[in-house]
Amino acid sequence: MRELLLKEVELLSRVVDRLSNHGQTTKQFAVTAWMAATGYALKEGLPILHLVGLVGALVFWQLDAFFLAKERRFVKRHHQIATLLAQNPDHPKLTDPMSLTANLPRGFWYTGGRHLWAFLGRTLWPLYGGLIAISAWCWTMLPNAADLPR
C-alpha cells in the first residue's frame, strides 16, 4: 500500500509540474498576442483590434484559471496523501489509493466554484486585469474615425 501511495505522490508531482508549466505558457502567449494586437491597433488606428486583444486576454485568463484550479486540486490531493503517510507510514488507511478524486467533493458546482475562485484570485488578476485596463486606456487614445485621413 505504501508503494502505491508513493507512486501516486510521484504522479501527482509530475501532473502539478505540467499544469504549472501550462499556466506559465498561457501567460506568455496571452501577453504576446495582446501586445501584437494592441500595438498594431495603435499603429494603424483600428479600434476593432483593441477588442480582439481584449477578448484574447479574457480567453487566456479563463484558460489560465482552468489550469490553476486543476493544479490546486491536485496539490490538495498530494497533501492528503502526505498526511496519511505521516500519520501511519506502515499501513495508511486509504480506500482507493490510485483515485485522484477520493475524499474530494464532486459535482459541477464544486469544480465551477474552484474555477471561479481561480479566475478572480489574486494570482491571475494583476496580469490579466492590467492587460484589460491598458486596452481600455489605449482605446481612448485612438483618434476618431472622422479625424483619420481618407
N, C-alpha and C positions, 0 to 999 in steps of 0.2 A: 504494500500500500504506500509506503514511504517513497519508494522508487517512482511510482506513478505520479505522486504529488510533486516530486522534484522535476519530473519530465514536464508536468503541466506548468510549473513555475518557469521553466526554461522557455516553453512555448509562449506563455503569456509575455515574457520579457521581449521575445522577438516580435510579437504582434504589437506591443506598445511602441517599440522602436520604429516599426514600419509605419504605424499610424502617426507618430511624431514626425517622421520624415515626409509623409504625405501632407501634413499640415504646413510644414515649412515650405515645401514645393508649391503648395497652393498660394501661400502668401507671396512668394516670388513671382509666380505667374500673374497674380492679381495686380501687383504693383507695376509690373512691366506692361501689361495690357492697358491698365488705367493711364499710365504715363504716355503710352503711344497714342491712345485715343484723345486724351486731353491736349497733348502737345500739338497734334495735327489739327484739332478743333480750334485752338488758339491761333495757329499759323494761318489756316485757311478761312477762319471766321465762320465755321459751320457749327451752329448750336446743336444740331442733331447728334453730333459726335460726343458732346458732353453727356447726352442721355445714354449713349452706348457705353461710355465709361462708367456712368452711374449704375446702370443695370448690370454691367460686368462686375463692378465692385460688390453689388448686392448678391449676385450669384456666387462669386468666390467666397463671400462672407458665409453664406449658407453652407457651402461645401466644407469650408474650414470648421464651422461649428459642428457639422456632422462628424468629421474626423475627431474633433476634440471630445465630443460626447462619448463616442465609442472608446476612445483612449481612456477616459476617466472610468468607464465601466470595467474595462479590462484591468486597470490599476486597482480598482476596488476588489475585484476577484483575486488578484495577486495578493493583496493584503489579507484577505480572508484565509487563503491557504497558508500564508506565512504565520498567521496567528494560530491556526490549527497545528502546524508543525512545532511551534514554540511551546504550546500547551502540553502536548504529548508527542514527543518526537518518535517514539517507537510504534505507537498504534493510534494515529489520528483518526477521529471519528468523522467521516465524510461519507454520505450515502452514495453519491455519484462523483467519483474523483475526476473524471475527464469532462464533466459537463461545465461549460463556461457560464451557464445560467443558473446553476444550483444556488439556492439561498438568495436569489435576487428577485425582486418583484418583476412581474411580467405584465405585458399589455401595452397597448398603443399609448395610453396616457403617461405611463412611466417613461417610455423612450422619448415621446414627444416633449415631455416636460424637461427631460435632461437636455434634449436638443435645443430647446428654447433658452434654458439657462446658459448653455454654452454659447448660443448666439448673442445673448445680451451680457455675457460675462466680461469681467474686467480685462481678460487677456486679449480678446479679439476687438473689443470696442474701440480702443485708441487707434489702431491701424485703419480699420475699415471706416470708422466714423470720421477719421481725418481725411481719408480719400473722398468721402461723400461731401464733407464740408468744403474741401478745396474745390471740388467740382461745382458746388453751388456758388462759391465765390467767383470762380472763373466764368461761370455762366453770366454773372452780372457784368463782367469786363468785356464781353463780346460787343462789338458795335451793332447798332440797329441795322436791320436789312435795308432801310431807306438810305443809310449813310454809305453803304457799300457801292463801289464803282461798278458800272454795268458795261 
